[in-house]
Amino acid sequence: MKKTITLSLMLMATLVLSGFIISKTANKNMETIADKDEQIINTGFFYLKEGKEKDFEKLRSRGNVLLEKYGAKIERVIKPKMLAMGDLDLPDEIHFAVYPNLAAKEAFDKDPEFIKLKQDYIATSVEKMFGFATKRDPDFDFFREIGDATKTYGIALIYYKEGKKFQEQFTEYHNAACEIIPEFGTHFERFLIPFASANDLVEQPNEIHRFYFDSPEGMQNMVQDSRMQALFPKRDDSLKNLVFIIGEALQ
């Protein structure tokens, strides 16, 4: 069933190409692996079987308890409401699980109870899934913003065009845009660099962003701002693909 797109949601779709990145330095080192002591953030995209939502809730709830044994947690669960941009089947849930380091993640994956949970619930409740192991961008200068279930969330998968010049061009664009965006109430919870992919369904993006909006009105004003309008051509020419999902927080 197609979703009706309201004016505010259409503006959110515009926002994702209107600069939602806080400043980071140019020429960043895109490492392919994480250091052994570096925090790991798993991003999981889940498509549930019809009528199996309650079973999946049991998996999520018990899995979160088990994560605590390893100093980890599910810090955010997003319920997607619409695909505002890009080509992707809309997931039922998006999870962000944070591990203190790679060893903790590997230990959790081998936990006998977690293995049993997967056998009992994933096979019966999940139609398909994909995900990425990510780390924080070391050049990303920000402080943690915390939203809640009253906010509208955005999840963005960002793909540069091939070539260093396009990454640098995008960096120039967003460094200028980030001087404007905070005026309009956009808040960032995570800015992530994927280094591994656990799927063959979706290409690994260059960056994953998670953020929320204070109000549709502020977003509309930002999109219409003349400074942002002047930046859009530089942005458009730097990306080969962008997937933007709008949703609400379940956790």
C-alpha positions in Angstrom: 0.0 0.0 0.0 1.4 3.4 -0.9 1.7 5.9 1.9 0.3 9.3 1.6 3.1 11.9 1.8 2.1 15.0 3.8 3.7 18.4 3.2 5.9 18.1 6.3 7.2 14.6 5.2 7.9 16.0 1.7 9.9 18.7 3.3 11.8 16.1 5.3 12.7 14.3 2.1 14.1 17.6 0.8 16.0 18.1 4.0 18.1 15.0 3.6 19.7 16.7 0.5 19.8 20.0 2.3 22.7 19.4 4.6 22.4 17.3 7.8 26.0 16.9 8.7 27.9 18.7 11.4 31.4 19.7 10.5 34.2 17.3 10.0 37.7 17.7 8.5 38.4 17.2 4.9 40.7 14.4 3.7 39.5 12.0 6.4 41.1 8.5 6.5 38.5 5.9 5.4 39.8 2.9 7.3 38.4 -0.5 6.4 38.6 -2.1 9.9 38.1 -1.0 13.4 40.8 -0.9 16.1 40.5 -3.7 18.7 39.6 -1.3 21.5 37.3 0.9 19.4 33.6 1.1 20.0 31.5 -0.8 17.4 28.0 0.2 16.4 26.0 -2.5 14.6 23.2 -1.3 12.4 20.6 -3.9 11.6 17.7 -3.5 9.1 14.9 -6.1 9.7 12.0 -7.2 7.6 9.5 -9.1 9.6 7.1 -11.9 8.6 3.5 -11.0 8.7 1.9 -11.5 12.2 5.3 -12.2 13.8 5.9 -8.8 15.4 5.3 -10.1 19.0 7.9 -12.9 18.5 10.4 -10.3 17.3 9.7 -8.2 20.3 10.7 -11.1 22.5 14.0 -11.5 20.6 14.7 -7.7 20.9 13.9 -7.6 24.6 15.9 -10.7 25.6 18.7 -9.8 23.3 19.1 -6.4 25.0 19.4 -8.1 28.4 22.1 -10.4 27.1 24.0 -7.5 25.6 24.4 -6.1 29.1 26.6 -9.0 30.0 29.2 -7.7 27.5 28.9 -4.0 28.3 26.7 -3.5 25.2 23.2 -2.3 24.5 20.6 -1.6 21.9 20.7 2.2 22.2 18.1 3.0 19.6 15.3 1.3 17.6 13.7 3.1 14.8 10.3 2.2 13.3 10.4 3.4 9.7 7.3 5.2 8.4 8.3 6.0 4.9 11.1 6.0 2.3 11.6 9.6 1.5 14.4 9.1 -1.0 16.3 6.3 -2.7 15.4 2.7 -3.8 15.0 0.3 -0.9 12.2 -1.9 0.5 11.1 -0.1 3.7 12.3 -2.1 6.7 10.0 -2.9 9.7 12.7 -1.9 12.3 16.2 -0.5 12.3 18.4 -1.3 15.3 21.6 0.4 16.5 23.5 -1.9 18.9 26.6 -0.5 20.6 29.5 -2.7 21.8 32.5 -1.3 23.8 34.9 -3.1 21.5 35.3 -5.8 18.8 36.0 -8.5 21.4 32.7 -7.8 23.2 30.8 -8.1 19.9 32.5 -11.4 19.1 31.8 -12.8 22.6 28.1 -11.8 22.3 27.8 -13.5 18.9 29.1 -16.7 20.5 26.9 -16.6 23.6 24.9 -19.9 23.8 21.7 -18.2 24.8 21.9 -15.7 22.0 22.5 -18.5 19.5 19.4 -20.2 20.8 17.4 -17.0 20.6 18.4 -16.7 17.0 17.3 -20.2 16.3 14.0 -19.8 18.1 13.0 -16.4 16.8 14.9 -15.1 13.8 14.1 -18.0 11.6 10.4 -17.8 12.5 9.9 -14.0 12.7 12.4 -12.4 10.2 11.8 -12.5 6.5 15.1 -11.0 5.6 17.7 -8.7 7.1 20.9 -6.8 6.3 23.3 -4.7 8.4 26.7 -3.0 8.7 29.4 -2.9 11.3 30.3 0.7 11.8 32.5 3.0 13.9 32.4 6.7 14.7 34.0 9.0 12.3 37.3 10.0 14.1 37.2 13.4 12.4 33.6 14.1 13.5 33.4 16.9 16.0 30.1 16.7 17.9 28.5 16.1 21.3 25.8 13.5 21.9 22.3 14.7 21.3 19.4 12.6 22.8 16.0 12.5 21.2 12.9 10.7 22.3 9.7 9.1 21.0 8.1 12.4 20.3 10.7 13.3 17.6 10.7 12.5 13.9 13.9 10.6 13.0 15.9 10.3 9.9 18.3 7.5 8.8 20.5 8.3 5.8 22.7 5.9 3.8 25.1 8.1 1.9 27.1 7.0 -1.2 29.8 9.2 -2.8 30.5 9.3 -6.5 33.8 7.5 -7.3 36.8 9.7 -6.9 38.5 11.7 -4.2 37.3 15.0 -5.7 33.6 14.1 -5.0 34.3 13.2 -1.4 36.1 16.5 -1.0 33.3 18.4 -2.8 30.8 16.8 -0.4 33.0 17.8 2.5 33.1 21.4 1.3 29.3 21.4 0.9 28.5 20.0 4.3 31.1 22.1 6.2 29.3 25.1 4.8 25.8 23.7 5.4 26.6 22.7 9.0 27.0 26.4 9.8 23.4 26.9 8.9 21.5 23.7 10.0 21.6 24.1 13.8 19.6 27.3 13.5 16.6 25.2 12.4 16.6 22.5 15.1 18.3 19.5 13.5 20.0 17.2 16.1 22.5 14.4 15.5 22.7 11.2 17.5 25.2 9.2 15.4 27.5 9.8 12.5 29.0 6.5 11.4 31.5 5.0 9.0 30.7 1.4 7.9 33.7 -0.9 7.7 32.0 -4.3 7.2 28.8 -5.6 5.6 26.8 -8.5 6.8 24.6 -8.9 3.8 24.5 -9.2 0.0 21.3 -7.2 -0.4 22.4 -3.6 -0.1 25.7 -2.0 -1.1 27.8 -0.8 1.9 27.4 3.0 2.1 30.2 5.5 2.8 28.4 7.0 5.7 25.3 6.4 7.9 23.7 9.2 9.8 21.0 9.2 12.5 19.3 12.4 13.4 16.0 14.0 14.5 14.1 17.2 14.0 12.6 19.6 16.5 9.7 20.5 14.3 8.5 20.4 10.7 8.3 24.2 10.7 12.0 24.6 11.5 12.8 22.1 8.8 10.7 23.9 6.2 12.4 27.2 7.1 15.8 25.6 6.7 15.0 24.1 3.3 13.8 27.5 2.1 16.8 29.4 3.4 18.6 31.2 0.6 22.0 30.1 1.9 21.0 26.5 1.7 19.5 26.9 -1.7 22.9 28.2 -3.0 24.7 25.1 -1.7 22.4 22.5 -3.3 24.2 22.2 -6.7 27.5 21.3 -5.0 25.8 18.7 -3.0 23.9 17.2 -5.9 27.0 16.7 -8.0 28.9 14.8 -5.2 26.6 11.9 -4.5 25.8 8.8 -6.6 23.1 7.6 -4.3 21.3 8.5 -1.1 18.7 6.4 0.8 16.7 8.4 3.3 14.2 6.8 5.8 11.9 8.7 8.0 10.6 7.0 11.2 9.9 7.2 14.9 11.8 5.9 17.9 10.6 2.7 19.6 13.6 2.7 22.0 
